[in-house]
Amino acid sequence: MKYNEYSNYLKEKYKEKVYKLPVNIPCTCPNRDGTLGYGGCTFCAEVGTGFEMLDNSMSVKEQLRTNMEYIKKKYKAKKFIAYFQNYTNTYLEFEKFKNYIREAVIEDIVEISVSTRPDCVPDQYLEFLYELMKESGINISIELGLQTVNYHTLIAINRGHTLAEFIDAAVRIKKFGFEICAHVILNLPGDDMTDVVETAKILSVLGIDQVKVHSLYIMENTEMGRMYKNGDIKVITKDEYVERVIVFLEHLSANVAVQRLVGRAPKEDSLFVNWGMSWWKIKDEILDKMETENRYQGKFQLQKKYKM
């Protein structure tokens, strides 16, 4: 394999095929409610990233069992990950957070994955998750939105945090023994190939376990959407994106499992999504180019040049 694909990683870890089930709970983000800012990141639409999820009026158990029934029938799967996906889950009031997470402790769930921001990871929440992991025997993983290590870009897209908060969160999460998945966008306006390489290096040095690579999509009714229509920002070409993904993988530790190479977006209100192509076609282009040019994950990863 040219890269450490997440599906293979899960098979090795759990000895069978495992599917990730999205969970949607009613929460928000400090970048939306005025604590850090309003409107969220410049690329974030009103629905956040939850356009493929069930309504949060359903209980966590109802959402999981509904999705389980469908996946079991279609793919014959038996084991699942409960993925608390949308917005900033650890920004929720502590007691409410605990109740929602405990609802996911049901039969056939082997892991609970909690998505959040690096500046919203209090030790109190991590301590609860650690105790739950010991009590239930279910693995816990944390998904952190980084997007880029370029703090100038993070400020420009109104993230509300910089690289320092990500490093702090990663170090503290690792102390509890949880796996970490970092989210990155490799074609943000303002970033170049140097940022791509540095992002891969920093994730590797921090011992990040998984990474989810997104291609930028631009939606109506967002600040980035307005900038795009006004011609204030441009998106790199598809060929440039393919090259960035490959370079990112080459500088990423071979131990990091890669959940995704290309993002997806809702068709409604989209101004720009994947250069008008299907995400899997772009993925195929990436893999074909890697095969043709003998390029692979970890090819240029940092090596220790000294003896301990």
HULINZI-V567456 format. One record per residue. OMEGA is omega in radians with two decimals (* if undefined). NEAR is the number of other C-alpha atoms within 12 Angstrom. Layout:
# HULINZI-V567456
OMEGA,NEAR / OMEGA,NEAR
This chain:
# HULINZI-V567456
-3.14,18 / 3.06,25 / -3.07,38 / -3.02,30 / -3.05,28 / -3.11,28 / 3.10,22 / 3.10,21 / 3.14,24 / 3.11,25 / 3.13,19 / -3.09,15 / -3.04,17 / 3.06,22 / 3.04,14 / -3.13,18 / -3.13,24 / -3.14,30 / -3.13,36 / -3.10,32 / -3.13,38 / 3.07,35 / -3.08,44 / 3.09,38 / -3.07,40 / 3.10,29 / -3.12,30 / -3.04,31 / 3.13,35 / 3.11,29 / -3.13,27 / -3.00,26 / 3.09,16 / 3.12,13 / 3.07,16 / -3.09,18 / 3.13,19 / 3.04,21 / 3.13,28 / 3.08,34 / -3.05,36 / -3.13,36 / -2.98,37 / 3.11,33 / -3.06,30 / -3.13,24 / -3.09,32 / 3.11,29 / -2.96,31 / -3.05,29 / -3.13,24 / -3.02,20 / 3.02,27 / -3.09,27 / -3.10,21 / 2.99,25 / 3.04,15 / 3.09,20 / 3.11,22 / -3.14,34 / 3.13,30 / 3.12,25 / -3.11,29 / -3.09,41 / 3.09,28 / 3.13,21 / 3.11,29 / -3.10,31 / -3.14,21 / -3.09,17 / 3.13,21 / -3.13,22 / -3.04,12 / -3.01,12 / 3.13,16 / 3.14,16 / -3.12,23 / -3.09,24 / -3.00,31 / 3.01,38 / 3.04,36 / -3.03,43 / 3.07,37 / -2.80,43 / -2.82,40 / 3.10,38 / -3.02,37 / -2.98,36 / -3.13,39 / 3.02,41 / 3.11,33 / 3.06,30 / -2.95,20 / -3.10,23 / 3.09,15 / 3.11,18 / -3.13,27 / -3.12,27 / 3.13,20 / -3.12,34 / -3.13,39 / 3.12,26 / -3.10,27 / 3.13,40 / 3.13,31 / -3.11,25 / 3.08,20 / 3.01,27 / -3.12,33 / -3.12,32 / 3.01,36 / -3.13,43 / -3.07,38 / -3.13,48 / -3.10,40 / 3.06,39 / -3.13,42 / 3.12,39 / -3.14,32 / -3.10,39 / 3.14,34 / 3.11,25 / 3.13,22 / 3.14,21 / 3.12,29 / 3.11,31 / 3.08,22 / -3.13,25 / 3.11,38 / 3.12,28 / 3.11,21 / 3.13,26 / 3.13,26 / -3.07,16 / -3.02,14 / -3.05,23 / 3.12,19 / 3.13,30 / 3.10,32 / 3.02,39 / -3.12,35 / 3.07,44 / -3.08,41 / 3.06,44 / 3.06,43 / -3.13,44 / 3.12,43 / 3.05,45 / -3.13,38 / -3.05,34 / 3.05,25 / 3.11,20 / 3.13,28 / 3.08,31 / -3.09,22 / -3.13,24 / 3.05,35 / 3.12,27 / -3.12,36 / 3.04,34 / 3.08,35 / -3.12,27 / -3.08,30 / 3.14,20 / 3.10,25 / 3.14,40 / 3.12,31 / -3.12,23 / -3.12,35 / -3.13,42 / -3.11,24 / 3.12,27 / -3.13,36 / 3.13,24 / 3.12,17 / 3.10,27 / 3.12,24 / 3.00,34 / -3.11,31 / 2.98,43 / 3.11,42 / 3.07,43 / 3.11,38 / 3.03,41 / -2.99,40 / -3.14,46 / 3.05,39 / 3.05,36 / -3.12,34 / 3.12,26 / 3.06,32 / -3.06,27 / 3.09,28 / 3.11,20 / 3.10,31 / -3.13,35 / -3.10,32 / 3.09,30 / 3.11,42 / -3.12,48 / -3.09,30 / 3.09,31 / -3.14,42 / -3.12,35 / -3.13,24 / -3.13,28 / 3.08,29 / -3.01,39 / -3.06,35 / 3.07,38 / 3.08,44 / -3.10,37 / 3.12,40 / 2.90,35 / -3.07,39 / 2.92,40 / -3.03,39 / -3.04,38 / 2.97,31 / 3.05,26 / 3.00,23 / 3.11,28 / 3.12,26 / 3.08,34 / 3.11,30 / 3.13,20 / -3.13,23 / -3.13,24 / 3.12,20 / -3.14,11 / -3.13,12 / 3.08,14 / 3.07,22 / 3.11,22 / 3.13,31 / -3.14,25 / 3.11,21 / 3.12,28 / 3.09,19 / 3.12,22 / 3.11,34 / 3.14,34 / 3.13,31 / 3.13,38 / -3.11,46 / 3.11,40 / 3.09,35 / -3.14,46 / -3.13,44 / -3.10,33 / 3.13,35 / 3.09,40 / 3.14,34 / -3.14,34 / -3.09,26 / 3.09,37 / -3.07,37 / -3.09,38 / -3.01,29 / 3.08,31 / -3.09,39 / 3.13,39 / 3.04,33 / -3.09,31 / 3.07,32 / -3.14,23 / -3.11,19 / 3.04,16 / 3.12,19 / 3.04,26 / 3.13,27 / 3.07,31 / 2.95,30 / 3.04,33 / 3.11,27 / -3.11,18 / 3.01,20 / -3.09,19 / -3.08,25 / 3.07,17 / 3.09,19 / 3.08,32 / 3.12,30 / 3.11,18 / 3.12,25 / -3.10,34 / 3.11,28 / -3.13,20 / 3.10,22 / 3.14,26 / -3.10,17 / -3.05,12 / 3.12,14 / -3.14,17 / -3.03,25 / -3.14,30 / 3.09,32 / -3.08,29 / -3.11,23 / -3.11,21 / -3.12,27 / 3.10,22 / 3.06,16 / -3.10,8 / 3.13,6 / 3.11,5 / 3.12,5 / *,4
